[in-house]
Amino acid sequence: MNQLKDIEQQKRHVGHLFDRIAHSYDGLNHLLSMGIDRCWRRQAVQSMKPVDKVLDIAVGTGDLALLLLRRGKANQVIGIDLSTEMMRIGAQKAKRRGVETRLHFQEANAQNMPFPDEHFDAVTCAYGVRNFADLDAGLREMYRVLKQGGELTILEFGYPQNKLIRWIYDRYFTTFLPLIGRLFSRDRTAYTYLNQSVKHFCYGDDFVAHLQKVGFSGTCFRRQTFGISYLYKARKL
């Protein structure tokens, strides 16, 4: 119960948390996932059809948004986040790749977005929904800003179903990841929060139930790497 209270407390300041670790975030992501996170994003992008305008929620340093542009899945991407430092790094990456006019970063809360109804052809979110203080409120906003017929694509962590792999992953996730995260990011709490936020978040059918609750149709999911990551798809009909 105390862990859950701590998680909810940190969710209210999640922008500041990611500001603190932004300088090491990309490198640690690739190191701690052994580079598999790139594969997960590629699978998500491959699952999408090309559209004009995409909203990328919890854009962070822009990895998914940049991949959408590079693979021709979007003409323009608007990325929102609560961490200004993460987006500053993302804007630098966009400029280096020559797509700064097609990828726009904006500070905004996913649970109260400053966009009109049915404004985007597709909505994406990679490893950000578990940080929402109110999951259903964030999903309702995704539904609101998505055009009729538009596609939702979400990546989020889960837990493997195989008992042996789950045990190995849990030991790694509970002990090794927070330790390495603290050493490289020099932040004592951030990677402990990231670990706990995954362990206490819903996944699979439970997460799909939330998508259906707010009105999404055609909901489905695919397990990635034994269920360490999940790819969710849904549509607004």
Phi, psi and omega in degrees: 000319178297322178299316180297320178295320178297318180297313180298323178296316182288332177298330180288345180233032188293331177298316178293324179300313181286333172302320185291330185251007185302323185297334183244003191298308183299311181299318180292321177304311183291323179293309187289334177264002183057033177082358183290337180301328177296320178296318179299318179293320179300318180297321178296314181294320179298332182283351186261150173269154179294136178221180182274298189239126181241139170260121177253111183270142187057051187298332178059232180269011168088012184302312182290317181299316179296323179292323177301318179290317183295325182269006177072026180270350180209144171274328181215140177234130170256122180249129178243151180196165174264349182261108180292329182288320176299316181290329177298317177294320178298320179295323177296318179296319179297320179294319179297329181269359177074025181240023183296338178276350182248350178236114183246132180257138182214130176286122181197153179268126183297341181270358178204074190276142183274046181233149178289167178299146174049056186257338186240145178283333179208153177232135178232158175201120181249111173058041180234337188293333181290347179270357179292134175294328178227101185301311183295325178296319178294319179293323177297321178293321175301315180297319183297313186278351181276136178292155175300130185088356182285163188246136175252132178230122183232133168252135177204152180288153174219204178226138180299148179273328178298128188297319181292312180296322179298318180296314180298315181296320181295319177298316180297314187288328184274329186249302188290313184300309179298325181294309179296321178301318179294319183296316186275323182272342183061029177242125189281340188243335191300311185282342169290319176298314182301319177298309183293324181295327177287315184297332184255014181256154180280157178205166180066224183301326180296319179289320178302324178300324177293320178298315181292326181299323183269358172120355181290148179241171177058033185285140177201169177213159177229130175282138177243132179050065176067009181098010174294323176235152177235138174252119181252140177232144178201164180226155172256109184257000000 
